[in-house]
C-alpha cells in the first residue's frame, strides 16, 4: 500500500529505473514506486523524464508542482482513473439535485460537528454551544449558510477575535498549504475511482477544476486546523511546510 510522500527540494533529474523513482542530484537516491502516494516538486530547477511521468500517472501517484515560494500551484491528473470510468462519469452527470443537496447537507453537518468537538476540547463552551445550535438549525442544502456563520465563530475562537481568513499571516499560509495537500489527496482518490473532479455536489465554479474535491474534503479540514493551532506558527517557511507534510503522511 502506498503511503510515502516524496518531497523534491533541490536541483536534480528524476527518472524511472526498474520500478524505482531515481533522483540524481548531489547524490543519487532511489524510492520504490510501490511505496509512494505522492510526489511534491518544490524546486523548478528539476528535469523529469517522460517515462517517469507516464509510470507515476499509471500508478495513480499524485505529482504536485510548487511555485517559487514552494506553494502548490499545479498537479497532474490522470485521464483514465479506472476501467469503468465512462460509466461512472455518466452516472455522475445524472446525479439529481435532490441527491446532491442531501449529501451537501450531511457534509456541512459533519464539518460543523467536527469544529464543535474541537472547540469543546479547547474549553470554548459558549462557542461550541453556538455551533451545536447551528447544527440543529441546519436547513436542507444549508440554504441559510450555517457553514459560513460557524466558520466565523470557530476561527475567532481558536485563533483570536482579530483573526480573519483573508489576512496575510503565517497561520493562514499554513492553513492554505495544508488544505491544498488535502485537496490533492482527494483529487487522487476521486480520479482513481473513475469520477470527474470538475463536477461537484455544491461547488460549481466554472474556473475550478476540483469542485467535487472541494466538496468532499470539507469535514477533513479540521485535521489541518488542529495541527496549525497546536504549532502556533509565527512564520511558515520550508521547515514548517515539511513538518506539515510529515504530519499528513503519518499512518
Beta strands, then each sheet from edge to edge (+ up, - down):
strand 1: 4-8
strand 2: 12-17
strand 3: 20-24
strand 4: 28-32
strand 5: 36-41
strand 6: 46-48
strand 7: 62-66
strand 8: 72-75
sheet 1: 1+ 5+ 7+ 8-
sheet 2: 4+ 3- 2+ 6+
end
